[in-house]
């Protein structure tokens, strides 16, 4: 693989959060950590709250939302995470996370806003 193609592949895999690439090449395990008293769904929901709190890039919020769904969280539980952390984080952090979380949940929030405004 040529040098320019290699860096492009690395950046692509990082951008899409290729879990096996992160583990194999960067030594970073993205699986939910085994904790003694919290089940995987709760850990995944906490991870969403932490990523939103940090102002993480949209791809991270979308990835963690998908991971929470895979761990058994419902769409309502995921939305409740935003409500739970809103008083601590403030409006900007919450509103900033909504588009990417919505995308992971298969909901086009921007289209819904346009539809509502046109009625």
Short mmCIF file of the C-alpha atoms (twelve columns), coordinates in Angstrom:
data_MODEL
# 
_entry.id   MODEL 
# 
loop_
_atom_site.group_PDB 
_atom_site.id 
_atom_site.type_symbol 
_atom_site.label_atom_id 
_atom_site.label_alt_id 
_atom_site.label_comp_id 
_atom_site.label_asym_id 
_atom_site.label_seq_id 
_atom_site.Cartn_x 
_atom_site.Cartn_y 
_atom_site.Cartn_z 
_atom_site.pdbx_PDB_model_num 
ATOM 1   C CA . UNK A 1   0.000   0.000  0.000  1 
ATOM 2   C CA . UNK A 2   1.481   3.362  -1.044 1 
ATOM 3   C CA . UNK A 3   2.316   5.993  1.562  1 
ATOM 4   C CA . UNK A 4   -0.501  8.358  0.549  1 
ATOM 5   C CA . UNK A 5   -3.012  5.525  0.393  1 
ATOM 6   C CA . UNK A 6   -1.908  4.308  3.836  1 
ATOM 7   C CA . UNK A 7   -2.513  7.618  5.588  1 
ATOM 8   C CA . UNK A 8   -5.878  7.944  3.859  1 
ATOM 9   C CA . UNK A 9   -6.915  4.496  5.062  1 
ATOM 10  C CA . UNK A 10  -5.797  5.285  8.616  1 
ATOM 11  C CA . UNK A 11  -7.754  8.549  8.677  1 
ATOM 12  C CA . UNK A 12  -10.830 6.874  7.193  1 
ATOM 13  C CA . UNK A 13  -10.799 4.109  9.791  1 
ATOM 14  C CA . UNK A 14  -10.338 6.613  12.602 1 
ATOM 15  C CA . UNK A 15  -13.176 8.803  11.284 1 
ATOM 16  C CA . UNK A 16  -15.652 5.934  11.109 1 
ATOM 17  C CA . UNK A 17  -14.545 4.558  14.471 1 
ATOM 18  C CA . UNK A 18  -13.509 1.179  13.112 1 
ATOM 19  C CA . UNK A 19  -13.415 -0.677 16.435 1 
ATOM 20  C CA . UNK A 20  -11.093 -3.462 15.309 1 
ATOM 21  C CA . UNK A 21  -8.676  -0.914 13.827 1 
ATOM 22  C CA . UNK A 22  -8.601  1.066  17.077 1 
ATOM 23  C CA . UNK A 23  -7.818  -2.095 19.003 1 
ATOM 24  C CA . UNK A 24  -5.319  -3.620 16.566 1 
ATOM 25  C CA . UNK A 25  -3.451  -0.515 15.450 1 
ATOM 26  C CA . UNK A 26  -3.916  2.048  18.225 1 
ATOM 27  C CA . UNK A 27  -4.121  -0.305 21.208 1 
ATOM 28  C CA . UNK A 28  -7.380  1.297  22.323 1 
ATOM 29  C CA . UNK A 29  -10.194 -1.047 23.328 1 
ATOM 30  C CA . UNK A 30  -13.636 0.455  22.752 1 
ATOM 31  C CA . UNK A 31  -15.702 -2.405 24.166 1 
ATOM 32  C CA . UNK A 32  -17.768 -1.658 27.218 1 
ATOM 33  C CA . UNK A 33  -15.577 -2.235 30.245 1 
ATOM 34  C CA . UNK A 34  -16.526 -5.063 32.550 1 
ATOM 35  C CA . UNK A 35  -17.756 -3.488 35.747 1 
ATOM 36  C CA . UNK A 36  -19.013 -5.387 38.722 1 
ATOM 37  C CA . UNK A 37  -22.283 -3.689 39.625 1 
ATOM 38  C CA . UNK A 38  -23.479 -1.987 36.436 1 
ATOM 39  C CA . UNK A 39  -24.931 -3.867 33.507 1 
ATOM 40  C CA . UNK A 40  -23.664 -3.135 29.961 1 
ATOM 41  C CA . UNK A 41  -26.727 -1.051 29.070 1 
ATOM 42  C CA . UNK A 42  -26.172 1.292  32.007 1 
ATOM 43  C CA . UNK A 43  -22.470 1.575  31.189 1 
ATOM 44  C CA . UNK A 44  -23.330 2.424  27.566 1 
ATOM 45  C CA . UNK A 45  -25.782 5.120  28.700 1 
ATOM 46  C CA . UNK A 46  -23.178 6.613  31.036 1 
ATOM 47  C CA . UNK A 47  -20.704 6.641  28.159 1 
ATOM 48  C CA . UNK A 48  -23.150 8.725  26.086 1 
ATOM 49  C CA . UNK A 49  -23.490 11.243 28.914 1 
ATOM 50  C CA . UNK A 50  -19.719 11.492 29.275 1 
ATOM 51  C CA . UNK A 51  -19.158 12.010 25.553 1 
ATOM 52  C CA . UNK A 52  -21.826 14.710 25.409 1 
ATOM 53  C CA . UNK A 53  -20.286 16.361 28.478 1 
ATOM 54  C CA . UNK A 54  -16.892 16.416 26.826 1 
ATOM 55  C CA . UNK A 55  -18.320 17.960 23.660 1 
ATOM 56  C CA . UNK A 56  -17.054 14.985 21.698 1 
ATOM 57  C CA . UNK A 57  -17.262 15.001 17.909 1 
ATOM 58  C CA . UNK A 58  -20.536 13.914 16.359 1 
ATOM 59  C CA . UNK A 59  -19.119 10.612 15.158 1 
ATOM 60  C CA . UNK A 60  -18.354 9.666  18.766 1 
ATOM 61  C CA . UNK A 61  -21.841 10.560 19.963 1 
ATOM 62  C CA . UNK A 62  -23.392 8.647  17.072 1 
ATOM 63  C CA . UNK A 63  -21.143 5.626  17.696 1 
ATOM 64  C CA . UNK A 64  -21.883 5.572  21.427 1 
ATOM 65  C CA . UNK A 65  -25.612 5.871  20.743 1 
ATOM 66  C CA . UNK A 66  -25.455 2.886  18.397 1 
ATOM 67  C CA . UNK A 67  -23.452 0.979  21.001 1 
ATOM 68  C CA . UNK A 68  -26.079 1.734  23.640 1 
ATOM 69  C CA . UNK A 69  -28.806 0.411  21.343 1 
ATOM 70  C CA . UNK A 70  -26.761 -2.746 20.809 1 
ATOM 71  C CA . UNK A 71  -26.415 -3.096 24.589 1 
ATOM 72  C CA . UNK A 72  -30.196 -3.076 24.941 1 
ATOM 73  C CA . UNK A 73  -30.969 0.587  25.616 1 
ATOM 74  C CA . UNK A 74  -34.170 1.997  24.171 1 
ATOM 75  C CA . UNK A 75  -34.485 5.230  22.232 1 
ATOM 76  C CA . UNK A 76  -36.377 6.729  25.181 1 
ATOM 77  C CA . UNK A 77  -33.619 5.790  27.623 1 
ATOM 78  C CA . UNK A 78  -31.016 7.340  25.349 1 
ATOM 79  C CA . UNK A 79  -33.025 10.563 25.055 1 
ATOM 80  C CA . UNK A 80  -33.411 10.577 28.843 1 
ATOM 81  C CA . UNK A 81  -29.615 10.681 29.147 1 
ATOM 82  C CA . UNK A 82  -29.722 14.147 27.569 1 
ATOM 83  C CA . UNK A 83  -32.422 15.232 29.990 1 
ATOM 84  C CA . UNK A 84  -30.467 13.833 32.936 1 
ATOM 85  C CA . UNK A 85  -27.240 15.673 32.107 1 
ATOM 86  C CA . UNK A 86  -28.816 18.898 30.802 1 
ATOM 87  C CA . UNK A 87  -28.912 20.716 34.163 1 
ATOM 88  C CA . UNK A 88  -25.201 20.099 34.609 1 
ATOM 89  C CA . UNK A 89  -24.019 20.647 31.031 1 
ATOM 90  C CA . UNK A 90  -26.224 23.444 29.792 1 
ATOM 91  C CA . UNK A 91  -28.097 24.111 26.615 1 
ATOM 92  C CA . UNK A 92  -25.161 24.311 24.201 1 
ATOM 93  C CA . UNK A 93  -23.767 20.860 24.934 1 
ATOM 94  C CA . UNK A 94  -27.187 19.222 24.727 1 
ATOM 95  C CA . UNK A 95  -28.326 20.922 21.527 1 
ATOM 96  C CA . UNK A 96  -24.953 20.158 19.939 1 
ATOM 97  C CA . UNK A 97  -25.361 16.427 20.569 1 
ATOM 98  C CA . UNK A 98  -28.924 16.102 19.255 1 
ATOM 99  C CA . UNK A 99  -28.258 15.849 15.485 1 
ATOM 100 C CA . UNK A 100 -25.734 13.028 15.771 1 
ATOM 101 C CA . UNK A 101 -27.719 11.154 18.386 1 
ATOM 102 C CA . UNK A 102 -30.820 11.516 16.209 1 
ATOM 103 C CA . UNK A 103 -28.938 10.155 13.205 1 
ATOM 104 C CA . UNK A 104 -27.916 7.077  15.171 1 
ATOM 105 C CA . UNK A 105 -31.532 6.569  16.191 1 
ATOM 106 C CA . UNK A 106 -32.733 6.866  12.589 1 
ATOM 107 C CA . UNK A 107 -34.604 10.117 13.237 1 
ATOM 108 C CA . UNK A 108 -34.092 13.129 10.971 1 
ATOM 109 C CA . UNK A 109 -34.614 15.863 13.527 1 
ATOM 110 C CA . UNK A 110 -33.850 18.632 11.015 1 
ATOM 111 C CA . UNK A 111 -36.563 17.396 8.649  1 
ATOM 112 C CA . UNK A 112 -38.974 17.152 11.580 1 
ATOM 113 C CA . UNK A 113 -38.278 20.771 12.479 1 
ATOM 114 C CA . UNK A 114 -38.893 21.899 8.893  1 
ATOM 115 C CA . UNK A 115 -42.129 19.889 8.706  1 
ATOM 116 C CA . UNK A 116 -43.344 21.390 11.958 1 
ATOM 117 C CA . UNK A 117 -42.525 24.921 10.813 1 
ATOM 118 C CA . UNK A 118 -44.421 24.430 7.545  1 
ATOM 119 C CA . UNK A 119 -47.645 23.415 9.337  1 
# 
